[in-house]
Amino acid sequence: MAKRPIEPFRIKAVEPISLLPEAQRRRIIKEVGFNVFRIRAEDVFIDLLTDSGTGSLSQFQQAGLMIGDESYAGSRNWFHFEQTVKEIFQKKFVLPCHQGRVAENILFSTILKKGDYVPNNTHFDTTRANTMHKGGIPVDFPCREADDERSDFPFKGNMDIDRLRAFIQKVGPDRVPVIIITVTNNSVGGLPVSMANIAAVRGVCDEFGIPLFFDAARYAENAYFIKRHESGYEDRTIMSIAQEMCGHADGIMMSAKKDGLANMGGFLAINDEKLLGRLQEMLILIEGFLTYGGLNGRDLEAIAIGLKEALCEDYLDYRVGQIRYFGEMLQQVGCPIVTPTGGHGIFADAGKLLPHIEPAHFPAQSMVVELYRRGGIRAVEIGSMMFGDKDPNTGKAVAPKRELVRMAVPRRMYTASHLEYVVDIVAEIVKDKDRLRGYRIVKEPAYLRHFTCELEEMAGYPAGAISG
């Protein structure tokens, strides 16, 4: 039996939620083109679409909102924010922005030129799209253990050092303006990167004279896993581990909507004073002045407080334990998942669950649709619909290695009973898995199609499938 974690907090305010009748949910999902991003939030019962900006603020963050200084330049909240970011992330210069993808946009608009390569342990959706939008070519080097479903290796988020080095030698360091490590590695299951691997990537960067940046959205969760699983860090504080991690990087891109425990915000943090001026020009052009960067003073205050709260070991014990509990329950009802479990959500393996639906017909999206139909649950596809990139040589779509459904758990939001309800609905889907249908896209944009595309359910796929 899975061990149920205890919330290390008391609930002071509640938001009512309601489960719509199933017939209404079926009508809604069809009307939005079977794309859960287009569903009204009030029509969702349990929302596991993302952990980005969806968590609950603490009493200290709520209090911080009341002392927001909304001055255009030099607000007191900016100085608190700047001091906190410098302390944790060990960088000289901080540029606030309203979320992580803006940090990506500002950086890549400044340092990328057409045909440049951007290596990553694994790009997530906006980082990949921002790279491509600027004419760059995203390349992924996940470690080999990430593909071994039988392995319980705790650091499956690692980068493959040998393949990274060989790639740079092949294309030449002049075509690689930056190397990025995503911590934790969202696309492979929210799994962490070890300190040893971070140091090894730093060594490759030094060898070829290439700057290293982190996508540090879940830096605290990554530091927690290092403390729990990497020798020599058992007695270290989460803060000191985070500082050591970030000390290896030349720069940080962060969405503070994850481990900043805030509803909005992000930043770039760097050491390079020459690069700083170019980034500042771009920040002012597209976001706002240097001391607010598209954020209210109250947002800056909430982030400054949240960045420290995310380092609390009691909170992280609960956070990671909650995800582990959720994953163990799903396995008990026969749902295959990515293991070991990570820090921010469960990644169900829809390709394994629904082998009768080929990748071109989006098995993970089929499961996503069924979660909403049956239980009013919203999750997200991480498979051929999100990452079905076209091969630059052939123009044909290249399916990712796995067809996953991510059920991301908002921070300090849902209790164990909410997750147990989700497990009950997944158990129903597992029982009826052979009846689920595939989908085809009928309308899509050039970039990030999963956000806005429209789909249709494929009739007679398979015979006897559940009707919408």
C-alpha positions in Angstrom: 0.0 0.0 0.0 1.3 3.4 -0.9 2.4 5.6 2.0 0.1 8.7 2.2 2.0 11.9 2.9 0.8 14.5 5.4 0.4 18.1 4.3 2.8 20.3 6.2 0.3 23.2 6.2 -3.2 24.2 7.3 -5.8 25.5 4.9 -7.0 29.0 5.6 -9.1 29.7 2.5 -10.9 27.5 0.1 -12.2 27.8 -3.5 -15.3 25.8 -4.5 -15.0 23.4 -7.4 -17.8 21.4 -9.0 -18.0 18.4 -11.3 -20.2 19.0 -14.4 -22.5 16.2 -15.5 -20.7 13.7 -17.9 -23.0 14.6 -20.8 -22.0 18.2 -20.5 -18.3 17.4 -20.3 -18.6 15.3 -23.5 -20.3 18.2 -25.3 -17.7 20.7 -24.1 -14.6 18.6 -25.2 -16.1 18.1 -28.6 -16.9 21.9 -29.0 -13.3 22.9 -28.2 -11.9 20.5 -30.8 -10.7 18.0 -28.3 -8.1 20.4 -27.1 -8.1 20.7 -23.3 -6.2 24.1 -23.4 -9.4 25.6 -24.8 -11.7 24.4 -22.0 -12.9 27.1 -19.5 -11.2 26.6 -16.2 -14.5 26.7 -14.3 -15.6 23.6 -16.4 -12.6 21.6 -15.0 -12.9 19.6 -11.7 -9.3 18.6 -11.0 -6.8 20.7 -13.0 -3.5 18.9 -13.6 -2.7 20.7 -16.9 0.4 22.4 -15.4 2.1 23.3 -12.2 3.1 26.6 -13.7 1.6 29.5 -11.8 -1.3 27.4 -10.5 -0.2 26.8 -6.9 -1.4 28.4 -3.7 0.3 31.4 -2.1 1.4 31.2 1.5 0.2 33.5 4.2 3.6 35.3 4.0 3.2 35.8 0.2 -0.3 37.0 0.7 0.9 39.5 3.2 3.7 40.5 0.8 1.1 41.5 -1.8 -0.1 44.2 0.5 3.2 45.9 0.6 3.6 46.1 -3.2 5.4 49.2 -4.3 4.1 50.0 -7.8 6.7 52.7 -8.6 7.8 52.5 -12.2 11.5 52.5 -11.3 13.4 51.3 -8.2 10.5 49.9 -6.1 11.5 48.4 -2.8 10.1 45.1 -3.9 12.6 45.0 -6.8 15.5 45.3 -4.4 14.2 42.5 -2.2 13.7 40.4 -5.4 17.1 41.2 -6.7 18.9 40.4 -3.4 17.1 37.0 -3.1 17.9 36.0 -6.7 21.5 36.9 -6.3 21.8 35.0 -3.0 20.3 31.7 -4.3 21.5 31.7 -7.9 24.9 33.2 -7.4 24.8 35.7 -10.2 25.8 39.4 -10.4 23.0 40.7 -12.6 19.3 40.1 -12.6 16.7 41.0 -15.2 13.0 40.4 -14.2 10.4 39.4 -16.7 6.9 38.2 -16.5 7.5 34.5 -17.2 10.1 32.0 -18.3 9.5 32.0 -22.0 10.2 35.7 -22.1 13.6 35.0 -20.5 14.2 32.5 -23.3 13.0 35.0 -25.9 15.3 37.8 -24.6 18.3 35.5 -24.4 17.9 33.7 -27.8 17.0 37.0 -29.6 20.4 38.3 -28.4 22.8 35.4 -28.8 21.3 33.1 -31.5 21.8 33.3 -35.2 20.2 31.2 -37.9 21.7 27.7 -38.1 23.1 27.7 -34.6 22.7 24.6 -32.5 21.4 24.7 -28.9 22.2 21.5 -26.9 20.0 20.6 -23.9 19.5 17.5 -21.8 16.0 17.7 -23.2 14.2 20.9 -24.4 10.7 21.5 -23.2 8.1 23.0 -25.5 8.6 26.8 -25.2 12.4 26.5 -25.1 12.4 24.4 -28.2 9.9 26.7 -30.0 11.9 29.9 -29.0 15.1 28.3 -30.3 13.4 27.4 -33.6 11.7 30.8 -33.9 15.1 32.5 -33.8 16.5 30.2 -36.5 18.3 27.9 -34.1 18.3 24.1 -34.1 17.4 22.4 -30.7 19.3 19.2 -30.1 18.7 16.9 -27.1 21.2 14.7 -25.3 19.3 12.8 -22.6 21.3 10.2 -20.7 21.0 6.6 -21.8 19.3 5.6 -18.6 16.4 7.9 -19.5 15.3 5.3 -22.1 15.7 2.3 -19.8 12.3 1.7 -18.3 13.6 -1.0 -16.0 16.3 1.2 -14.5 15.7 2.9 -11.1 18.6 5.3 -11.7 17.5 8.4 -9.8 19.2 11.0 -12.1 17.5 10.2 -15.5 17.4 13.9 -16.2 21.2 13.9 -16.8 22.8 14.9 -20.0 24.9 12.4 -22.1 28.3 13.9 -21.9 30.0 11.7 -24.5 27.3 12.5 -27.1 27.4 16.2 -26.3 31.2 16.4 -26.7 31.1 14.4 -29.9 28.4 16.6 -31.3 30.3 19.8 -30.6 33.4 18.4 -32.2 31.4 17.5 -35.3 29.6 20.8 -35.8 32.3 23.1 -34.3 31.9 25.2 -31.1 31.4 28.4 -33.2 27.9 27.0 -34.1 27.0 26.4 -30.4 26.4 29.7 -28.7 25.0 28.2 -25.5 24.4 24.8 -23.7 21.3 24.5 -21.6 20.5 22.1 -18.7 16.9 21.9 -17.7 16.5 21.2 -14.0 14.5 19.1 -13.3 14.2 17.5 -16.8 10.5 18.0 -17.5 10.4 16.1 -20.8 11.7 12.8 -19.4 9.4 12.8 -16.4 10.4 15.7 -14.2 13.5 13.8 -13.2 16.6 15.4 -11.7 20.2 16.1 -12.9 23.0 15.1 -10.6 25.6 17.5 -9.3 28.3 15.3 -10.9 26.6 15.6 -14.3 26.2 19.4 -14.0 29.9 19.6 -13.2 30.7 17.4 -16.2 28.7 19.6 -18.5 30.5 22.6 -17.1 33.8 20.9 -18.0 32.6 20.4 -21.6 31.6 24.1 -21.7 35.1 25.1 -20.4 36.7 22.8 -22.9 35.1 24.5 -25.9 34.5 28.0 -24.5 30.7 27.8 -24.6 28.5 29.4 -21.9 26.3 27.2 -19.7 22.7 28.3 -18.8 20.1 26.6 -16.7 16.4 26.4 -17.2 16.0 26.5 -13.4 12.2 26.5 -13.1 12.3 23.5 -10.7 15.7 24.2 -9.1 14.6 23.4 -5.5 13.1 20.1 -6.4 16.4 19.2 -8.2 18.4 20.2 -5.2 16.2 18.1 -3.0 16.9 15.0 -5.2 20.6 15.6 -5.0 20.4 15.7 -1.2 18.4 12.5 -1.1 20.3 10.5 -3.8 23.8 11.8 -4.3 26.7 10.8 -2.1 28.2 13.6 -0.1 25.1 15.8 0.0 23.1 14.1 2.7 23.9 16.6 5.4 23.9 19.7 3.3 21.0 22.3 3.3 18.9 22.6 0.2 20.0 26.2 0.0 23.7 25.3 -0.1 23.0 22.6 -2.7 21.1 25.0 -4.9 23.9 27.6 -4.6 26.5 25.0 -5.7 24.3 23.9 -8.6 23.8 27.4 -9.9 27.4 28.3 -9.3 28.3 26.0 -12.2 26.2 28.0 -14.6 27.0 31.3 -16.5 23.4 32.2 -16.5 19.9 31.3 -15.3 16.6 31.4 -17.1 13.7 30.8 -14.7 9.9 30.7 -14.7 9.2 31.7 -11.1 5.7 30.2 -11.6 7.2 26.8 -10.6 9.7 26.8 -7.8 9.2 30.5 -7.2 5.8 29.4 -5.8 4.3 32.5 -7.5 1.4 32.9 -9.9 3.4 35.1 -12.4 7.0 36.0 -13.0 10.5 35.0 -14.1 14.0 36.3 -14.6 17.3 36.1 -16.3 20.4 36.1 -14.1 23.9 36.3 -15.5 27.6 37.2 -14.8 28.6 38.5 -18.2 28.6 42.3 -18.1 29.2 42.6 -21.8 26.1 40.5 -22.5 24.1 42.4 -19.9 23.7 45.6 -22.0 22.3 43.8 -25.0 19.8 41.9 -22.8 18.8 45.1 -21.0 18.0 46.7 -24.3 15.8 43.8 -25.3 14.1 43.7 -21.9 13.1 47.4 -22.1 11.9 46.9 -25.6 9.5 44.0 -25.0 8.8 43.8 -21.3 9.4 47.0 -19.3 11.9 48.9 -17.3 14.8 47.1 -15.7 13.4 47.1 -12.2 10.0 45.7 -13.0 10.3 43.8 -16.3 6.6 43.3 -16.9 5.7 42.6 -13.2 3.9 44.4 -10.5 5.8 45.3 -7.3 3.5 42.9 -5.5 4.5 40.1 -7.9 8.2 40.8 -7.3 7.5 40.5 -3.5 5.6 37.2 -3.8 8.5 35.7 -5.8 11.2 36.9 -3.4 9.3 35.2 -0.6 8.4 32.1 -2.6 12.0 31.4 -3.8 13.0 31.0 -0.2 9.9 29.0 0.8 10.6 26.5 -2.0 13.8 25.6 -0.3 12.1 24.4 2.9 12.9 20.8 3.4 9.6 20.0 5.1 7.8 21.3 2.1 10.0 19.4 -0.3 9.6 16.2 1.7 5.8 16.6 1.3 6.0 17.7 -2.4 8.1 14.8 -3.6 6.2 12.4 -1.3 2.9 13.5 -2.7 4.1 12.8 -6.3 5.5 9.4 -5.3 2.2 8.5 -3.6 0.3 9.5 -6.7 2.5 7.4 -8.9 2.4 4.3 -6.7 -1.4 4.4 -6.7 -1.6 4.7 -10.5 0.7 1.7 -10.8 -1.5 -0.3 -8.5 -4.5 0.2 -10.9 -2.4 -0.9 -13.9 -1.4 2.5 -15.4 2.2 2.4 -16.7 4.2 5.5 -15.7 7.7 6.9 -16.0 9.8 5.7 -13.1 11.2 6.7 -10.7 8.7 9.5 -10.1 10.0 13.0 -10.2 9.1 16.2 -8.4 6.2 17.9 -10.1 3.9 15.4 -11.7 3.2 11.9 -13.0 3.9 11.0 -16.6 1.6 8.1 -17.6 2.9 6.1 -20.6 -0.1 6.2 -23.0 1.9 4.5 -25.7 2.1 1.4 -23.5 -1.4 1.7 -22.3 -2.9 2.2 -25.7 -0.7 0.2 -28.2 -3.6 0.0 -30.7 -3.4 3.7 -31.3 -0.3 4.6 -33.4 1.7 7.7 -32.6 0.4 9.5 -35.7 -3.0 9.4 -34.1 -1.9 10.7 -30.7 -2.5 8.0 -28.1 -1.6 10.3 -25.2 -4.2 12.9 -26.4 -6.7 10.1 -26.5 -6.1 9.5 -22.8 -6.2 13.2 -22.0 -9.6 13.5 -23.7 -10.9 10.5 -21.8 -9.7 11.9 -18.4 -11.9 15.0 -19.0 -14.9 13.0 -20.3 -15.0 10.6 -17.4 -13.8 12.7 -14.5 -13.6 16.4 -15.4 -9.8 16.1 -15.1 -7.5 18.2 -17.2 -3.9 16.9 -18.0 -1.6 17.5 -21.0 -0.2 15.4 -23.8 3.6 15.1 -24.1 4.0 13.1 -27.2 3.6 13.3 -30.9 1.2 16.2 -30.8 3.5 18.4 -28.6 6.9 17.1 -29.9 6.1 15.8 -33.4 8.9 17.9 -35.0 9.6 17.6 -38.7 12.9 16.3 -39.9 14.7 19.2 -41.6 16.0 16.9 -44.3 12.8 14.9 -45.1 10.1 17.2 -43.9 8.3 14.2 -42.3 7.1 14.2 -38.7 9.5 12.4 -36.2 7.6 10.8 -33.3 9.2 11.2 -29.9 10.3 8.1 -28.1 7.4 8.0 -25.7 3.7 9.0 -25.8 3.2 10.5 -22.3 0.3 12.1 -20.4 1.6 14.5 -17.8 -0.5 15.0 -14.7 1.2 18.0 -13.1 0.3 18.7 -9.5 0.0 22.4 -8.5 1.9 23.3 -5.4 0.1 23.4 -2.1 -3.2 23.1 -3.9 -4.7 19.5 -3.9 -4.9 17.1 -1.1 -4.4 13.3 -1.2 -8.2 12.7 -1.6 -8.1 14.8 -4.9 -5.4 12.6 -6.2 -7.2 9.4 -5.1 -10.2 10.6 -7.1 -7.9 10.9 -10.2 -6.6 7.4 -9.6 -10.2 6.1 -9.6 -10.9 7.7 -13.0 -7.6 6.3 -14.4 -8.6 2.9 -13.2 -11.8 3.1 -15.3 -9.8 4.1 -18.3 -7.4 1.2 -17.8 -10.4 -1.1 -17.7 -11.8 0.3 -21.0 -8.5 1.1 -22.7 -9.1 -1.1 -25.8 -12.1 1.1 -26.7 -10.3 4.4 -26.9 -10.0 6.1 -30.3 -7.2 7.9 -32.1 -7.4 11.6 -33.3 -6.3 13.7 -36.2 -5.4 17.4 -36.4 -7.7 19.5 -38.5 -6.2 22.9 -37.8 -2.8 23.9 -36.4 -0.4 26.9 -36.1 3.2 26.9 -37.1 4.6 26.8 -33.6 3.5 25.2 -30.3 0.5 23.6 -32.0 -0.6 21.7 -28.9 -1.8 25.0 -27.3 -4.3 26.0 -30.0 -4.8 23.1 -32.5 -8.2 21.5 -33.2 -8.7 17.8 -33.6 -11.3 15.3 -34.5 -12.0 11.9 -33.2 -11.4 9.1 -35.7 -14.6 7.1 -36.3 -14.3 3.4 -36.1 -10.9 3.5 -34.5 -11.1 0.8 -33.2 -14.5 -0.9 -33.7 -16.7 -0.4 -30.7 -14.7 2.6 -29.4 -16.3 5.0 -27.0 -18.3 7.7 -28.8 -18.0 11.4 -28.0 
